[in-house]
């Protein structure tokens, strides 16, 4: 896992209340993330979730 202050330029993120969000940029600090869905048959981007999210 990357340092909490090192942005991963490959993962853009605007969720500032996530523990993995880089304060100085709109990026995630993790080296990888897990994307999943809460729908049986997702058809829109709103149906997907960042399963790496951790409340700050």
N, CA, C, O and CB atoms as a CASP TS submission, in Angstrom:
PFRMAT TS
TARGET T0000
AUTHOR 0000-0000-0000
METHOD Language model
MODEL 1
PARENT N/A
ATOM      1  N   UNK     1       0.843  -1.185   0.000  1.00  0.00           N
ATOM      2  CA  UNK     1       0.000   0.000   0.000  1.00  0.00           C
ATOM      3  C   UNK     1       0.882   1.241   0.000  1.00  0.00           C
ATOM      4  O   UNK     1       1.937   1.269   0.634  1.00  0.00           O
ATOM      5  CB  UNK     1      -0.956   0.002   1.219  1.00  0.00           C
ATOM      6  N   UNK     2       0.435   2.267  -0.720  1.00  0.00           N
ATOM      7  CA  UNK     2       1.201   3.494  -0.788  1.00  0.00           C
ATOM      8  C   UNK     2       1.015   4.323   0.471  1.00  0.00           C
ATOM      9  O   UNK     2       0.061   4.136   1.226  1.00  0.00           O
ATOM     10  CB  UNK     2       0.804   4.296  -2.010  1.00  0.00           C
ATOM     11  N   UNK     3       1.938   5.236   0.679  1.00  0.00           N
ATOM     12  CA  UNK     3       1.861   6.206   1.750  1.00  0.00           C
ATOM     13  C   UNK     3       0.584   7.039   1.590  1.00  0.00           C
ATOM     14  O   UNK     3       0.185   7.323   0.461  1.00  0.00           O
ATOM     15  CB  UNK     3       3.117   7.111   1.760  1.00  0.00           C
ATOM     16  N   UNK     4      -0.053   7.429   2.669  1.00  0.00           N
ATOM     17  CA  UNK     4      -1.309   8.176   2.606  1.00  0.00           C
ATOM     18  C   UNK     4      -1.170   9.556   1.984  1.00  0.00           C
ATOM     19  O   UNK     4      -2.184  10.194   1.702  1.00  0.00           O
ATOM     20  CB  UNK     4      -1.878   8.314   3.977  1.00  0.00           C
ATOM     21  N   UNK     5       0.031  10.036   1.764  1.00  0.00           N
ATOM     22  CA  UNK     5       0.198  11.353   1.154  1.00  0.00           C
ATOM     23  C   UNK     5       0.689  11.268  -0.287  1.00  0.00           C
ATOM     24  O   UNK     5       0.893  12.299  -0.928  1.00  0.00           O
ATOM     25  CB  UNK     5       1.164  12.180   1.973  1.00  0.00           C
ATOM     26  N   UNK     6       0.882  10.061  -0.804  1.00  0.00           N
ATOM     27  CA  UNK     6       1.371   9.889  -2.169  1.00  0.00           C
ATOM     28  C   UNK     6       0.198   9.605  -3.106  1.00  0.00           C
ATOM     29  O   UNK     6      -0.388   8.523  -3.052  1.00  0.00           O
ATOM     30  CB  UNK     6       2.414   8.745  -2.238  1.00  0.00           C
ATOM     31  N   UNK     7      -0.149  10.569  -3.966  1.00  0.00           N
ATOM     32  CA  UNK     7      -1.262  10.326  -4.878  1.00  0.00           C
ATOM     33  C   UNK     7      -0.897   9.331  -5.969  1.00  0.00           C
ATOM     34  O   UNK     7       0.219   9.345  -6.490  1.00  0.00           O
ATOM     35  CB  UNK     7      -1.717  11.628  -5.504  1.00  0.00           C
ATOM     36  N   UNK     8      -1.839   8.473  -6.307  1.00  0.00           N
ATOM     37  CA  UNK     8      -1.670   7.554  -7.421  1.00  0.00           C
ATOM     38  C   UNK     8      -2.321   8.238  -8.625  1.00  0.00           C
ATOM     39  O   UNK     8      -3.546   8.319  -8.703  1.00  0.00           O
ATOM     40  CB  UNK     8      -2.311   6.121  -7.122  1.00  0.00           C
ATOM     41  N   UNK     9      -1.517   8.722  -9.550  1.00  0.00           N
ATOM     42  CA  UNK     9      -2.018   9.477 -10.699  1.00  0.00           C
ATOM     43  C   UNK     9      -2.926   8.646 -11.594  1.00  0.00           C
ATOM     44  O   UNK     9      -3.639   9.202 -12.429  1.00  0.00           O
ATOM     45  CB  UNK     9      -0.862  10.009 -11.509  1.00  0.00           C
ATOM     46  N   UNK    10      -2.913   7.336 -11.436  1.00  0.00           N
ATOM     47  CA  UNK    10      -3.758   6.451 -12.247  1.00  0.00           C
ATOM     48  C   UNK    10      -5.170   6.298 -11.674  1.00  0.00           C
ATOM     49  O   UNK    10      -6.060   5.784 -12.352  1.00  0.00           O
ATOM     50  CB  UNK    10      -3.106   5.081 -12.365  1.00  0.00           C
ATOM     51  N   UNK    11      -5.379   6.743 -10.423  1.00  0.00           N
ATOM     52  CA  UNK    11      -6.697   6.591  -9.789  1.00  0.00           C
ATOM     53  C   UNK    11      -7.200   7.961  -9.358  1.00  0.00           C
ATOM     54  O   UNK    11      -6.817   8.458  -8.299  1.00  0.00           O
ATOM     55  CB  UNK    11      -6.630   5.619  -8.565  1.00  0.00           C
ATOM     56  N   UNK    12      -8.049   8.570 -10.163  1.00  0.00           N
ATOM     57  CA  UNK    12      -8.659   9.846  -9.801  1.00  0.00           C
ATOM     58  C   UNK    12      -9.788   9.587  -8.818  1.00  0.00           C
ATOM     59  O   UNK    12     -10.491   8.581  -8.920  1.00  0.00           O
ATOM     60  CB  UNK    12      -9.181  10.600 -11.058  1.00  0.00           C
ATOM     61  N   UNK    13      -9.962  10.502  -7.858  1.00  0.00           N
ATOM     62  CA  UNK    13     -11.001  10.342  -6.846  1.00  0.00           C
ATOM     63  C   UNK    13     -11.399  11.713  -6.305  1.00  0.00           C
ATOM     64  O   UNK    13     -10.542  12.562  -6.058  1.00  0.00           O
ATOM     65  CB  UNK    13     -10.515   9.417  -5.696  1.00  0.00           C
ATOM     66  N   UNK    14     -12.696  11.924  -6.124  1.00  0.00           N
ATOM     67  CA  UNK    14     -13.193  13.181  -5.568  1.00  0.00           C
ATOM     68  C   UNK    14     -13.903  12.976  -4.227  1.00  0.00           C
ATOM     69  O   UNK    14     -14.577  13.885  -3.741  1.00  0.00           O
ATOM     70  CB  UNK    14     -14.141  13.848  -6.556  1.00  0.00           C
ATOM     71  N   UNK    15     -13.759  11.801  -3.630  1.00  0.00           N
ATOM     72  CA  UNK    15     -14.441  11.485  -2.369  1.00  0.00           C
ATOM     73  C   UNK    15     -13.525  11.858  -1.202  1.00  0.00           C
ATOM     74  O   UNK    15     -12.743  11.037  -0.721  1.00  0.00           O
ATOM     75  CB  UNK    15     -14.835   9.967  -2.303  1.00  0.00           C
ATOM     76  N   UNK    16     -13.635  13.105  -0.760  1.00  0.00           N
ATOM     77  CA  UNK    16     -12.704  13.619   0.252  1.00  0.00           C
ATOM     78  C   UNK    16     -12.901  13.013   1.635  1.00  0.00           C
ATOM     79  O   UNK    16     -12.003  13.122   2.469  1.00  0.00           O
ATOM     80  CB  UNK    16     -12.841  15.104   0.348  1.00  0.00           C
ATOM     81  N   UNK    17     -14.044  12.376   1.915  1.00  0.00           N
ATOM     82  CA  UNK    17     -14.218  11.764   3.233  1.00  0.00           C
ATOM     83  C   UNK    17     -13.750  10.308   3.275  1.00  0.00           C
ATOM     84  O   UNK    17     -14.013   9.601   4.248  1.00  0.00           O
ATOM     85  CB  UNK    17     -15.674  11.839   3.645  1.00  0.00           C
ATOM     86  N   UNK    18     -13.054   9.854   2.219  1.00  0.00           N
ATOM     87  CA  UNK    18     -12.447   8.528   2.226  1.00  0.00           C
ATOM     88  C   UNK    18     -11.051   8.629   2.849  1.00  0.00           C
ATOM     89  O   UNK    18     -10.321   9.588   2.596  1.00  0.00           O
ATOM     90  CB  UNK    18     -12.374   7.935   0.778  1.00  0.00           C
ATOM     91  N   UNK    19     -10.694   7.656   3.648  1.00  0.00           N
ATOM     92  CA  UNK    19      -9.385   7.644   4.308  1.00  0.00           C
ATOM     93  C   UNK    19      -8.229   7.540   3.317  1.00  0.00           C
ATOM     94  O   UNK    19      -7.097   7.887   3.655  1.00  0.00           O
ATOM     95  CB  UNK    19      -9.314   6.492   5.290  1.00  0.00           C
ATOM     96  N   UNK    20      -8.494   7.071   2.104  1.00  0.00           N
ATOM     97  CA  UNK    20      -7.452   6.900   1.101  1.00  0.00           C
ATOM     98  C   UNK    20      -7.329   8.082   0.134  1.00  0.00           C
ATOM     99  O   UNK    20      -6.497   8.061  -0.773  1.00  0.00           O
ATOM    100  CB  UNK    20      -7.713   5.648   0.323  1.00  0.00           C
ATOM    101  N   UNK    21      -8.159   9.110   0.330  1.00  0.00           N
ATOM    102  CA  UNK    21      -8.148  10.286  -0.551  1.00  0.00           C
ATOM    103  C   UNK    21      -6.938  11.154  -0.249  1.00  0.00           C
ATOM    104  O   UNK    21      -6.647  11.439   0.913  1.00  0.00           O
ATOM    105  CB  UNK    21      -9.448  11.107  -0.392  1.00  0.00           C
ATOM    106  N   UNK    22      -6.231  11.577  -1.295  1.00  0.00           N
ATOM    107  CA  UNK    22      -5.085  12.477  -1.119  1.00  0.00           C
ATOM    108  C   UNK    22      -5.590  13.889  -0.908  1.00  0.00           C
ATOM    109  O   UNK    22      -6.331  14.421  -1.734  1.00  0.00           O
ATOM    110  CB  UNK    22      -4.126  12.418  -2.340  1.00  0.00           C
ATOM    111  N   UNK    23      -5.197  14.481   0.172  1.00  0.00           N
ATOM    112  CA  UNK    23      -5.640  15.836   0.506  1.00  0.00           C
ATOM    113  C   UNK    23      -5.202  16.865  -0.537  1.00  0.00           C
ATOM    114  O   UNK    23      -5.966  17.769  -0.873  1.00  0.00           O
ATOM    115  CB  UNK    23      -5.105  16.234   1.871  1.00  0.00           C
ATOM    116  N   UNK    24      -3.993  16.733  -1.044  1.00  0.00           N
ATOM    117  CA  UNK    24      -3.445  17.752  -1.939  1.00  0.00           C
ATOM    118  C   UNK    24      -3.864  17.597  -3.398  1.00  0.00           C
ATOM    119  O   UNK    24      -3.574  18.473  -4.213  1.00  0.00           O
ATOM    120  CB  UNK    24      -1.959  17.730  -1.858  1.00  0.00           C
ATOM    121  N   UNK    25      -4.529  16.519  -3.741  1.00  0.00           N
ATOM    122  CA  UNK    25      -4.969  16.335  -5.129  1.00  0.00           C
ATOM    123  C   UNK    25      -6.230  15.487  -5.164  1.00  0.00           C
ATOM    124  O   UNK    25      -6.628  14.919  -4.147  1.00  0.00           O
ATOM    125  CB  UNK    25      -3.855  15.677  -5.980  1.00  0.00           C
ATOM    126  N   UNK    26      -6.843  15.401  -6.300  1.00  0.00           N
ATOM    127  CA  UNK    26      -8.068  14.615  -6.465  1.00  0.00           C
ATOM    128  C   UNK    26      -7.716  13.197  -6.917  1.00  0.00           C
ATOM    129  O   UNK    26      -8.157  12.744  -7.973  1.00  0.00           O
ATOM    130  CB  UNK    26      -9.025  15.292  -7.487  1.00  0.00           C
ATOM    131  N   UNK    27      -6.914  12.502  -6.102  1.00  0.00           N
ATOM    132  CA  UNK    27      -6.467  11.155  -6.408  1.00  0.00           C
ATOM    133  C   UNK    27      -6.558  10.264  -5.172  1.00  0.00           C
ATOM    134  O   UNK    27      -6.675  10.743  -4.044  1.00  0.00           O
ATOM    135  CB  UNK    27      -5.035  11.178  -6.946  1.00  0.00           C
ATOM    136  N   UNK    28      -6.501   8.961  -5.415  1.00  0.00           N
ATOM    137  CA  UNK    28      -6.465   7.962  -4.352  1.00  0.00           C
ATOM    138  C   UNK    28      -5.003   7.691  -3.989  1.00  0.00           C
ATOM    139  O   UNK    28      -4.114   7.797  -4.835  1.00  0.00           O
ATOM    140  CB  UNK    28      -7.192   6.642  -4.791  1.00  0.00           C
ATOM    141  N   UNK    29      -4.770   7.346  -2.742  1.00  0.00           N
ATOM    142  CA  UNK    29      -3.412   7.024  -2.284  1.00  0.00           C
ATOM    143  C   UNK    29      -3.081   5.534  -2.396  1.00  0.00           C
ATOM    144  O   UNK    29      -1.929   5.142  -2.209  1.00  0.00           O
ATOM    145  CB  UNK    29      -3.239   7.469  -0.845  1.00  0.00           C
ATOM    146  N   UNK    30      -4.074   4.708  -2.699  1.00  0.00           N
ATOM    147  CA  UNK    30      -3.825   3.274  -2.811  1.00  0.00           C
ATOM    148  C   UNK    30      -3.140   2.940  -4.129  1.00  0.00           C
ATOM    149  O   UNK    30      -3.268   3.686  -5.100  1.00  0.00           O
ATOM    150  CB  UNK    30      -5.134   2.492  -2.685  1.00  0.00           C
ATOM    151  N   UNK    31      -2.423   1.840  -4.171  1.00  0.00           N
ATOM    152  CA  UNK    31      -1.793   1.399  -5.416  1.00  0.00           C
ATOM    153  C   UNK    31      -2.802   0.722  -6.334  1.00  0.00           C
ATOM    154  O   UNK    31      -2.653   0.757  -7.555  1.00  0.00           O
ATOM    155  CB  UNK    31      -0.633   0.445  -5.119  1.00  0.00           C
ATOM    156  N   UNK    32      -3.831   0.104  -5.750  1.00  0.00           N
ATOM    157  CA  UNK    32      -4.928  -0.504  -6.509  1.00  0.00           C
ATOM    158  C   UNK    32      -6.211  -0.319  -5.718  1.00  0.00           C
ATOM    159  O   UNK    32      -6.178  -0.110  -4.505  1.00  0.00           O
ATOM    160  CB  UNK    32      -4.658  -2.022  -6.796  1.00  0.00           C
ATOM    161  N   UNK    33      -7.345  -0.397  -6.410  1.00  0.00           N
ATOM    162  CA  UNK    33      -8.644  -0.355  -5.750  1.00  0.00           C
ATOM    163  C   UNK    33      -9.497  -1.512  -6.247  1.00  0.00           C
ATOM    164  O   UNK    33      -9.210  -2.102  -7.289  1.00  0.00           O
ATOM    165  CB  UNK    33      -9.353   0.999  -6.003  1.00  0.00           C
ATOM    166  N   UNK    34     -10.539  -1.831  -5.502  1.00  0.00           N
ATOM    167  CA  UNK    34     -11.496  -2.860  -5.891  1.00  0.00           C
ATOM    168  C   UNK    34     -12.801  -2.167  -6.258  1.00  0.00           C
ATOM    169  O   UNK    34     -13.369  -1.441  -5.442  1.00  0.00           O
ATOM    170  CB  UNK    34     -11.712  -3.909  -4.743  1.00  0.00           C
ATOM    171  N   UNK    35     -13.280  -2.384  -7.480  1.00  0.00           N
ATOM    172  CA  UNK    35     -14.559  -1.829  -7.921  1.00  0.00           C
ATOM    173  C   UNK    35     -15.567  -2.963  -7.969  1.00  0.00           C
ATOM    174  O   UNK    35     -15.281  -4.041  -8.491  1.00  0.00           O
ATOM    175  CB  UNK    35     -14.435  -1.124  -9.316  1.00  0.00           C
ATOM    176  N   UNK    36     -16.750  -2.713  -7.421  1.00  0.00           N
ATOM    177  CA  UNK    36     -17.797  -3.723  -7.411  1.00  0.00           C
ATOM    178  C   UNK    36     -19.135  -3.090  -7.730  1.00  0.00           C
ATOM    179  O   UNK    36     -19.202  -1.948  -8.184  1.00  0.00           O
ATOM    180  CB  UNK    36     -17.853  -4.436  -6.060  1.00  0.00           C
ATOM    181  N   UNK    37     -20.200  -3.838  -7.491  1.00  0.00           N
ATOM    182  CA  UNK    37     -21.544  -3.352  -7.766  1.00  0.00           C
ATOM    183  C   UNK    37     -22.499  -3.784  -6.666  1.00  0.00           C
ATOM    184  O   UNK    37     -22.286  -4.798  -6.002  1.00  0.00           O
ATOM    185  CB  UNK    37     -22.035  -3.856  -9.126  1.00  0.00           C
ATOM    186  N   UNK    38     -23.540  -3.011  -6.486  1.00  0.00           N
ATOM    187  CA  UNK    38     -24.596  -3.367  -5.530  1.00  0.00           C
ATOM    188  C   UNK    38     -25.853  -3.828  -6.266  1.00  0.00           C
ATOM    189  O   UNK    38     -26.897  -4.036  -5.648  1.00  0.00           O
ATOM    190  CB  UNK    38     -24.925  -2.167  -4.614  1.00  0.00           C
ATOM    191  N   UNK    39     -25.750  -3.983  -7.564  1.00  0.00           N
ATOM    192  CA  UNK    39     -26.874  -4.394  -8.405  1.00  0.00           C
ATOM    193  C   UNK    39     -26.633  -5.790  -8.969  1.00  0.00           C
ATOM    194  O   UNK    39     -25.487  -6.195  -9.163  1.00  0.00           O
ATOM    195  CB  UNK    39     -27.094  -3.386  -9.549  1.00  0.00           C
ATOM    196  N   UNK    40     -27.689  -6.509  -9.226  1.00  0.00           N
ATOM    197  CA  UNK    40     -27.572  -7.838  -9.832  1.00  0.00           C
ATOM    198  C   UNK    40     -27.103  -7.730 -11.282  1.00  0.00           C
ATOM    199  O   UNK    40     -26.302  -8.542 -11.744  1.00  0.00           O
ATOM    200  CB  UNK    40     -28.921  -8.584  -9.764  1.00  0.00           C
ATOM    201  N   UNK    41     -27.607  -6.724 -11.994  1.00  0.00           N
ATOM    202  CA  UNK    41     -27.263  -6.521 -13.397  1.00  0.00           C
ATOM    203  C   UNK    41     -27.002  -5.031 -13.621  1.00  0.00           C
ATOM    204  O   UNK    41     -27.898  -4.321 -14.077  1.00  0.00           O
ATOM    205  CB  UNK    41     -28.401  -7.042 -14.341  1.00  0.00           C
ATOM    206  N   UNK    42     -25.797  -4.538 -13.311  1.00  0.00           N
ATOM    207  CA  UNK    42     -25.517  -3.103 -13.421  1.00  0.00           C
ATOM    208  C   UNK    42     -25.609  -2.615 -14.872  1.00  0.00           C
ATOM    209  O   UNK    42     -25.093  -3.248 -15.793  1.00  0.00           O
ATOM    210  CB  UNK    42     -24.127  -2.793 -12.855  1.00  0.00           C
ATOM    211  N   UNK    43     -26.279  -1.474 -15.046  1.00  0.00           N
ATOM    212  CA  UNK    43     -26.446  -0.902 -16.383  1.00  0.00           C
ATOM    213  C   UNK    43     -26.002   0.556 -16.466  1.00  0.00           C
ATOM    214  O   UNK    43     -25.952   1.122 -17.558  1.00  0.00           O
ATOM    215  CB  UNK    43     -27.890  -1.011 -16.807  1.00  0.00           C
ATOM    216  N   UNK    44     -25.677   1.175 -15.322  1.00  0.00           N
ATOM    217  CA  UNK    44     -25.249   2.574 -15.292  1.00  0.00           C
ATOM    218  C   UNK    44     -24.075   2.714 -14.332  1.00  0.00           C
ATOM    219  O   UNK    44     -23.889   1.884 -13.442  1.00  0.00           O
ATOM    220  CB  UNK    44     -26.420   3.512 -14.873  1.00  0.00           C
ATOM    221  N   UNK    45     -23.286   3.770 -14.518  1.00  0.00           N
ATOM    222  CA  UNK    45     -22.130   3.962 -13.633  1.00  0.00           C
ATOM    223  C   UNK    45     -22.558   4.140 -12.175  1.00  0.00           C
ATOM    224  O   UNK    45     -21.783   3.830 -11.271  1.00  0.00           O
ATOM    225  CB  UNK    45     -21.313   5.177 -14.087  1.00  0.00           C
ATOM    226  N   UNK    46     -23.767   4.629 -11.931  1.00  0.00           N
ATOM    227  CA  UNK    46     -24.269   4.787 -10.562  1.00  0.00           C
ATOM    228  C   UNK    46     -24.453   3.444  -9.857  1.00  0.00           C
ATOM    229  O   UNK    46     -24.617   3.404  -8.638  1.00  0.00           O
ATOM    230  CB  UNK    46     -25.590   5.546 -10.576  1.00  0.00           C
ATOM    231  N   UNK    47     -24.429   2.362 -10.600  1.00  0.00           N
ATOM    232  CA  UNK    47     -24.598   1.022 -10.024  1.00  0.00           C
ATOM    233  C   UNK    47     -23.282   0.449  -9.508  1.00  0.00           C
ATOM    234  O   UNK    47     -23.275  -0.617  -8.892  1.00  0.00           O
ATOM    235  CB  UNK    47     -25.194   0.078 -11.061  1.00  0.00           C
ATOM    236  N   UNK    48     -22.175   1.137  -9.749  1.00  0.00           N
ATOM    237  CA  UNK    48     -20.874   0.628  -9.330  1.00  0.00           C
ATOM    238  C   UNK    48     -20.397   1.328  -8.062  1.00  0.00           C
ATOM    239  O   UNK    48     -20.818   2.446  -7.767  1.00  0.00           O
ATOM    240  CB  UNK    48     -19.845   0.805 -10.450  1.00  0.00           C
ATOM    241  N   UNK    49     -19.523   0.668  -7.320  1.00  0.00           N
ATOM    242  CA  UNK    49     -19.017   1.178  -6.052  1.00  0.00           C
ATOM    243  C   UNK    49     -17.524   0.943  -5.944  1.00  0.00           C
ATOM    244  O   UNK    49     -17.000  -0.043  -6.462  1.00  0.00           O
ATOM    245  CB  UNK    49     -19.742   0.522  -4.877  1.00  0.00           C
ATOM    246  N   UNK    50     -16.839   1.863  -5.264  1.00  0.00           N
ATOM    247  CA  UNK    50     -15.444   1.630  -4.904  1.00  0.00           C
ATOM    248  C   UNK    50     -15.473   0.835  -3.593  1.00  0.00           C
ATOM    249  O   UNK    50     -15.790   1.371  -2.531  1.00  0.00           O
ATOM    250  CB  UNK    50     -14.625   2.999  -4.758  1.00  0.00           C
ATOM    251  N   UNK    51     -15.140  -0.439  -3.694  1.00  0.00           N
ATOM    252  CA  UNK    51     -15.165  -1.300  -2.505  1.00  0.00           C
ATOM    253  C   UNK    51     -13.941  -1.118  -1.631  1.00  0.00           C
ATOM    254  O   UNK    51     -13.839  -1.742  -0.574  1.00  0.00           O
ATOM    255  CB  UNK    51     -15.276  -2.746  -2.914  1.00  0.00           C
ATOM    256  N   UNK    52     -13.006  -0.270  -2.055  1.00  0.00           N
ATOM    257  CA  UNK    52     -11.831   0.062  -1.250  1.00  0.00           C
ATOM    258  C   UNK    52     -12.109   1.252  -0.328  1.00  0.00           C
ATOM    259  O   UNK    52     -11.270   1.604   0.500  1.00  0.00           O
ATOM    260  CB  UNK    52     -10.633   0.367  -2.159  1.00  0.00           C
ATOM    261  N   UNK    53     -13.282   1.870  -0.470  1.00  0.00           N
ATOM    262  CA  UNK    53     -13.646   3.031   0.350  1.00  0.00           C
ATOM    263  C   UNK    53     -13.555   2.698   1.828  1.00  0.00           C
ATOM    264  O   UNK    53     -14.013   1.648   2.278  1.00  0.00           O
ATOM    265  CB  UNK    53     -15.062   3.514   0.007  1.00  0.00           C
ATOM    266  N   UNK    54     -12.952   3.619   2.575  1.00  0.00           N
ATOM    267  CA  UNK    54     -12.853   3.489   4.026  1.00  0.00           C
ATOM    268  C   UNK    54     -13.134   4.877   4.601  1.00  0.00           C
ATOM    269  O   UNK    54     -12.438   5.841   4.284  1.00  0.00           O
ATOM    270  CB  UNK    54     -11.430   2.935   4.481  1.00  0.00           C
ATOM    271  N   UNK    55     -14.155   4.967   5.444  1.00  0.00           N
ATOM    272  CA  UNK    55     -14.542   6.254   6.022  1.00  0.00           C
ATOM    273  C   UNK    55     -13.383   6.861   6.796  1.00  0.00           C
ATOM    274  O   UNK    55     -12.713   6.177   7.569  1.00  0.00           O
ATOM    275  CB  UNK    55     -15.763   6.092   6.938  1.00  0.00           C
ATOM    276  N   UNK    56     -13.158   8.128   6.585  1.00  0.00           N
ATOM    277  CA  UNK    56     -12.085   8.864   7.263  1.00  0.00           C
ATOM    278  C   UNK    56     -12.401   9.026   8.711  1.00  0.00           C
ATOM    279  O   UNK    56     -11.617   9.620   9.451  1.00  0.00           O
ATOM    280  CB  UNK    56     -11.862  10.225   6.629  1.00  0.00           C
TER
END
